[in-house]
Amino acid sequence: MKGYVFHGPGQSAWQDVPDPAVKEPTDAIVRVGAVTICGTDLHILKGDVPEVRPGTVLGHEAVGEIVEVGSDVRTVRPGDRVLVSCISSCGRCRFCRDGMYGQCRGGGGWILGHLIDGTQAEYVRVPYADLSVHALPGSVPSKDAVLLADIFPTSYEVGVLNGRVHPGDTVAVVGAGPIGLAAIATARLFSPERVVAVDLAASRLEAAKQLGADAVADAAEDPGQLIADLTDGLGADVVIEAVGVPESFELCTRMVRPGGRVANIGVHGRPATLHLEDLWIKNVTITTGLVDTHSTPTLLRMAAAGRLPTAQLVTHTFPLDQMEQAYDVFARAADTGALKVVLGGQPHDEVAVPAA
């Protein structure tokens, strides 16, 4: 089969790789129908995630069909159409019992495309299938469903829930890429007074408006002043960091009000300065987190009911074998306008390659 293989910083290829096989009785083999590319994959290619060894097939998000299961798998069977979660869960360790699947100590957590071969291939082995794949309703197209493997649960859990968004809050989202846009969409479920999007790209700020941002600010033009003007100088109740660079994190800590919350989603490859000399007296809460995907069943039901704007985030679609072209378009988002790129799709899904 073919898979997209990481060979070291700046080196990758769509190439022949061995077919996966069931290794444990809790495994499932999935024929991949649709995948997407995550900003974390770009961090891996830059060398920001040193745990990923050369030779690893990348990817941690997919929709596909079960083709084989181990003897202990009970909840899915061959022929089932499923969502492959970005997080695998053993279901038995202390953290899994607490619903903190991202911290699994039983061989799960974020392993696909990280510690083992991932989903950007024609087939993928999924450990702990009973808790790590979700049966999909036929009403949710593959190119929409694949966004529920990572970005929507990540934005919702690590951004909105960790940030404790309440009705009437002012919420600032720094970074209007796919994660930030999904945070805007899911923050609105809690009826904040306003959501403000901050980004450098005009196209992404326009996308933020389409997804429900009440105000937008160019990151290069003192967005802190806009937040101050909107809140009588207090600052935002919740600030969600969705970029992953020191400058954006430090901006978030400057925009939050006393007693407010900073929810960091971004994957940071460099140290960021924590200005405790300013923050210690402000009662500010700062949270970090890897998604646990405990919200995935809820989000799937919402998507099936048409309550999540998944389709609006997909800007480019490709056949699965055009992985290298898709990576190029996604990596050059400032030029191509890419938000989420989806590769493949079920037969009833339209797949077209737009001009870059």
C-alpha positions as CSV (number, residue, x, y, z in Angstrom):
1,M,0.0,0.0,0.0
2,K,1.0,3.7,-0.1
3,G,1.5,6.0,2.8
4,Y,2.9,9.5,3.6
5,V,6.2,8.9,5.4
6,F,8.2,11.3,7.5
7,H,12.0,10.9,6.9
8,G,13.3,13.7,9.1
9,P,12.8,17.5,9.3
10,G,11.8,18.8,5.9
11,Q,11.8,15.3,4.3
12,S,8.7,13.3,3.5
13,A,7.2,11.2,0.7
14,W,4.1,9.4,-0.6
15,Q,5.6,5.9,-1.0
16,D,5.1,2.1,-0.7
17,V,4.9,0.9,2.9
18,P,4.0,-2.5,4.4
19,D,0.3,-3.3,4.8
20,P,-0.8,-3.1,8.5
21,A,-1.9,-6.3,10.2
22,V,-3.7,-7.0,13.5
23,K,-1.1,-7.3,16.2
24,E,-3.3,-7.3,19.3
25,P,-6.8,-8.7,19.9
26,T,-8.0,-5.1,20.5
27,D,-6.9,-3.8,17.1
28,A,-8.9,-3.0,14.0
29,I,-7.7,-2.5,10.4
30,V,-9.4,0.4,8.6
31,R,-9.5,1.0,4.9
32,V,-9.0,4.8,4.8
33,G,-11.7,6.7,2.9
34,A,-10.8,10.3,3.8
35,V,-8.0,12.0,5.7
36,T,-7.0,15.5,6.5
37,I,-3.8,17.3,7.4
38,C,-3.3,18.9,10.7
39,G,-1.1,21.8,11.8
40,T,0.6,19.4,14.1
41,D,1.7,17.4,11.0
42,L,3.5,20.6,9.8
43,H,5.1,20.9,13.2
44,I,6.4,17.3,12.8
45,L,7.8,18.1,9.4
46,K,9.6,21.1,10.9
47,G,11.2,18.9,13.6
48,D,9.2,20.4,16.4
49,V,8.0,16.9,17.6
50,P,11.2,14.9,18.1
51,E,9.4,11.8,19.3
52,V,8.3,11.1,15.7
53,R,10.9,8.8,14.2
54,P,11.9,8.8,10.6
55,G,10.0,6.1,8.7
56,T,6.7,6.9,10.5
57,V,3.5,7.2,8.4
58,L,2.0,10.5,9.4
59,G,-1.6,11.4,10.2
60,H,-4.0,11.0,13.1
61,E,-7.4,11.8,11.6
62,A,-9.5,9.6,9.2
63,V,-12.8,8.2,8.2
64,G,-12.9,4.7,6.7
65,E,-14.3,1.2,6.7
66,I,-13.4,-1.5,9.1
67,V,-11.9,-4.5,7.1
68,E,-10.6,-6.6,10.0
69,V,-10.8,-6.7,13.8
70,G,-9.0,-8.5,16.6
71,S,-10.7,-11.2,18.6
72,D,-11.5,-8.9,21.5
73,V,-13.2,-6.1,19.5
74,R,-16.9,-5.9,20.3
75,T,-18.3,-2.5,19.2
76,V,-17.4,-2.5,15.5
77,R,-17.2,-5.2,12.7
78,P,-16.0,-5.4,9.1
79,G,-18.0,-3.2,6.8
80,D,-18.7,-0.5,9.4
81,R,-18.0,3.1,8.4
82,V,-16.1,4.7,11.2
83,L,-14.4,7.9,12.4
84,V,-10.8,7.2,13.5
85,S,-10.1,9.4,16.6
86,C,-6.8,11.2,16.9
87,I,-6.6,9.8,20.4
88,S,-6.5,6.1,21.3
89,S,-7.7,4.9,24.7
90,C,-6.8,1.7,26.5
91,G,-9.9,2.3,28.8
92,R,-8.2,0.7,31.8
93,C,-5.5,3.0,33.1
94,R,-6.1,5.7,35.8
95,F,-6.3,8.5,33.2
96,C,-8.7,6.7,30.9
97,R,-10.9,5.9,33.8
98,D,-11.1,9.6,34.5
99,G,-11.9,10.4,30.8
100,M,-8.4,11.8,30.2
101,Y,-7.7,9.6,27.2
102,G,-5.0,11.9,25.9
103,Q,-2.9,11.0,28.9
104,C,-3.4,7.2,28.5
105,R,-0.7,5.2,30.2
106,G,-1.8,1.9,28.7
107,G,-0.4,2.3,25.3
108,G,-2.8,4.9,24.0
109,G,-3.0,8.7,23.9
110,W,-1.8,10.4,20.8
111,I,0.0,7.6,19.1
112,L,-1.2,7.6,15.5
113,G,1.2,9.4,13.3
114,H,3.3,10.1,16.4
115,L,4.6,6.9,18.0
116,I,3.1,4.4,15.5
117,D,2.1,4.6,11.8
118,G,-0.8,6.9,11.2
119,T,-3.8,7.5,9.0
120,Q,-2.3,9.2,5.9
121,A,-2.2,5.9,4.1
122,E,-4.5,3.5,2.3
123,Y,-5.0,1.4,5.4
124,V,-4.3,2.0,9.1
125,R,-4.1,-0.2,12.2
126,V,-6.0,1.3,15.1
127,P,-5.2,0.0,18.6
128,Y,-8.0,-0.2,21.2
129,A,-10.6,-0.1,18.5
130,D,-13.6,-0.3,20.9
131,L,-12.8,3.1,22.4
132,S,-10.8,4.7,19.5
133,V,-13.2,4.5,16.6
134,H,-16.8,5.8,16.4
135,A,-19.5,4.4,14.1
136,L,-20.7,7.1,11.7
137,P,-24.2,8.0,10.7
138,G,-24.8,8.0,7.0
139,S,-26.1,11.6,7.1
140,V,-22.6,12.9,7.8
141,P,-20.4,13.1,4.7
142,S,-16.8,11.8,5.1
143,K,-15.2,15.2,4.3
144,D,-17.2,16.7,7.1
145,A,-16.9,13.8,9.6
146,V,-13.1,13.8,9.4
147,L,-13.0,17.2,11.0
148,L,-14.4,15.6,14.1
149,A,-11.4,13.4,14.5
150,D,-9.3,16.2,15.9
151,I,-10.0,19.9,15.3
152,F,-13.5,20.1,16.7
153,P,-12.9,18.1,19.9
154,T,-9.6,19.9,20.4
155,S,-11.1,23.4,20.0
156,Y,-14.1,22.5,22.1
157,E,-12.3,20.7,24.9
158,V,-8.9,22.4,25.2
159,G,-10.2,25.9,24.2
160,V,-13.9,26.4,25.1
161,L,-14.4,23.9,28.0
162,N,-11.0,24.6,29.5
163,G,-11.6,28.3,29.1
164,R,-15.0,27.9,30.9
165,V,-16.8,30.0,28.4
166,H,-20.1,31.3,29.9
167,P,-23.1,33.2,28.6
168,G,-22.3,36.9,28.4
169,D,-18.5,36.5,28.2
170,T,-16.2,38.3,25.9
171,V,-14.1,35.6,24.2
172,A,-11.0,36.5,22.2
173,V,-9.6,33.8,19.9
174,V,-6.0,34.4,18.8
175,G,-5.3,32.6,15.6
176,A,-8.1,32.1,13.0
177,G,-6.7,28.9,11.4
178,P,-8.8,25.7,11.5
179,I,-8.4,25.2,15.2
180,G,-9.3,28.9,16.0
181,L,-12.3,28.8,13.7
182,A,-13.6,25.7,15.3
183,A,-13.1,27.4,18.7
184,I,-15.2,30.3,17.5
185,A,-18.0,28.0,16.2
186,T,-18.1,26.0,19.5
187,A,-17.7,29.0,21.8
188,R,-20.9,30.4,20.3
189,L,-22.8,27.3,21.7
190,F,-22.5,29.0,25.1
191,S,-24.0,32.4,24.1
192,P,-21.1,34.7,24.8
193,E,-21.7,38.4,24.5
194,R,-19.1,38.7,21.8
195,V,-16.4,36.6,20.1
196,V,-13.3,38.5,18.7
197,A,-11.0,36.8,16.2
198,V,-7.3,37.9,15.9
199,D,-5.1,37.0,13.0
200,L,-2.6,38.4,10.5
201,A,-4.4,37.1,7.4
202,A,-7.4,39.0,6.0
203,S,-8.8,35.9,4.5
204,R,-8.9,34.1,7.8
205,L,-10.5,37.0,9.5
206,E,-13.2,36.9,6.8
207,A,-13.7,33.2,7.5
208,A,-14.0,34.0,11.2
209,K,-16.8,36.4,10.5
210,Q,-18.6,33.8,8.4
211,L,-18.3,31.4,11.4
212,G,-19.8,33.9,13.8
213,A,-17.0,36.2,15.1
214,D,-18.6,39.5,16.1
215,A,-15.4,41.5,15.6
216,V,-12.0,40.8,14.1
217,A,-8.6,42.4,14.6
218,D,-5.4,42.4,12.7
219,A,-2.7,40.9,15.0
220,A,-0.3,43.5,13.7
221,E,-2.5,46.4,14.8
222,D,-2.7,46.3,18.6
223,P,-5.7,43.9,19.1
224,G,-5.3,44.5,22.8
225,Q,-6.7,48.0,22.3
226,L,-9.8,46.7,20.5
227,I,-10.4,44.3,23.4
228,A,-10.0,47.1,25.9
229,D,-12.3,49.4,24.0
230,L,-15.0,46.6,23.9
231,T,-14.7,45.8,27.6
232,D,-14.4,49.2,29.2
233,G,-10.7,48.5,29.7
234,L,-11.2,45.3,31.6
235,G,-10.0,42.7,29.0
236,A,-11.5,39.5,27.7
237,D,-13.1,37.0,30.0
238,V,-11.6,34.1,28.0
239,V,-8.7,34.3,25.6
240,I,-8.0,31.2,23.5
241,E,-4.5,30.7,22.0
242,A,-4.7,28.8,18.7
243,V,-1.3,29.5,17.1
244,G,1.5,28.0,19.1
245,V,4.2,30.7,19.0
246,P,5.6,32.8,21.9
247,E,4.3,36.1,20.6
248,S,0.7,34.9,20.4
249,F,0.8,33.3,23.9
250,E,2.2,36.5,25.4
251,L,-0.5,38.6,23.5
252,C,-3.2,36.4,25.1
253,T,-1.9,37.1,28.6
254,R,-2.0,40.8,27.9
255,M,-5.6,40.7,26.7
256,V,-7.2,38.7,29.6
257,R,-9.1,40.5,32.4
258,P,-8.3,40.1,36.1
259,G,-9.9,36.8,37.1
260,G,-10.1,35.7,33.4
261,R,-8.9,32.5,31.7
262,V,-6.3,31.9,29.1
263,A,-6.8,28.5,27.3
264,N,-3.7,27.5,25.3
265,I,-4.4,25.1,22.4
266,G,-1.4,25.9,20.2
267,V,1.4,23.4,19.8
268,H,4.6,25.3,21.0
269,G,8.0,24.4,19.6
270,R,9.8,27.2,21.4
271,P,9.7,28.5,25.0
272,A,7.3,31.4,25.7
273,T,7.8,33.9,28.5
274,L,5.3,33.8,31.3
275,H,5.2,37.3,32.8
276,L,4.3,36.4,36.3
277,E,5.5,39.8,37.5
278,D,2.4,41.1,35.8
279,L,0.0,38.2,36.2
280,W,0.5,37.1,39.8
281,I,-1.8,39.8,41.1
282,K,-4.6,39.3,38.5
283,N,-6.0,36.0,39.5
284,V,-5.5,34.7,35.9
285,T,-6.0,31.0,35.2
286,I,-3.9,29.5,32.4
287,T,-4.7,26.1,31.1
288,T,-3.0,23.8,28.6
289,G,-4.0,20.5,27.2
290,L,-3.9,17.7,24.7
291,V,-7.4,16.8,23.6
292,D,-9.0,13.8,25.3
293,T,-11.8,13.3,22.7
294,H,-14.4,12.6,25.4
295,S,-16.7,15.0,23.6
296,T,-16.5,13.2,20.2
297,P,-19.9,11.3,20.6
298,T,-21.6,14.6,21.5
299,L,-20.1,16.4,18.6
300,L,-21.0,13.6,16.2
301,R,-24.6,13.9,17.2
302,M,-24.5,17.7,16.7
303,A,-22.9,17.2,13.3
304,A,-25.6,14.7,12.3
305,A,-28.3,17.3,13.4
306,G,-26.6,20.1,11.3
307,R,-25.5,22.0,14.4
308,L,-21.8,22.3,13.5
309,P,-20.4,24.2,10.5
310,T,-18.0,21.6,9.4
311,A,-18.4,22.0,5.7
312,Q,-17.4,25.7,5.9
313,L,-13.9,24.8,7.0
314,V,-13.1,22.5,4.0
315,T,-11.5,24.7,1.3
316,H,-9.6,22.1,-0.8
317,T,-10.2,18.5,-1.6
318,F,-7.8,16.0,-3.3
319,P,-7.6,12.3,-4.2
320,L,-5.7,10.4,-1.6
321,D,-2.7,9.8,-3.9
322,Q,-2.1,13.6,-4.2
323,M,-0.8,13.8,-0.6
324,E,2.3,15.8,-1.5
325,Q,0.3,18.4,-3.4
326,A,-2.2,18.7,-0.5
327,Y,0.6,19.2,1.9
328,D,2.1,22.0,-0.3
329,V,-1.3,23.8,-0.5
330,F,-1.9,23.4,3.3
331,A,1.6,24.6,4.2
332,R,1.2,27.7,2.0
333,A,-2.1,28.7,3.5
334,A,-1.3,32.4,3.3
335,D,-1.0,32.1,-0.5
336,T,-3.6,29.4,-1.2
337,G,-6.3,30.4,1.3
338,A,-6.4,26.8,2.7
339,L,-8.2,26.1,5.9
340,K,-8.7,22.4,5.9
341,V,-7.7,20.1,3.1
342,V,-9.4,16.7,2.8
343,L,-8.1,13.8,0.8
344,G,-10.2,11.0,-0.5
345,G,-13.9,10.5,0.2
346,Q,-16.6,7.9,0.0
347,P,-18.1,7.3,-3.4
348,H,-21.0,9.7,-2.7
349,D,-18.7,12.5,-1.7
350,E,-17.6,15.0,-4.4
351,V,-13.8,15.1,-4.7
352,A,-12.3,17.9,-6.8
353,V,-8.9,19.6,-6.9
354,P,-9.2,23.4,-7.1
355,A,-6.5,25.5,-8.5
356,A,-3.9,26.4,-5.8
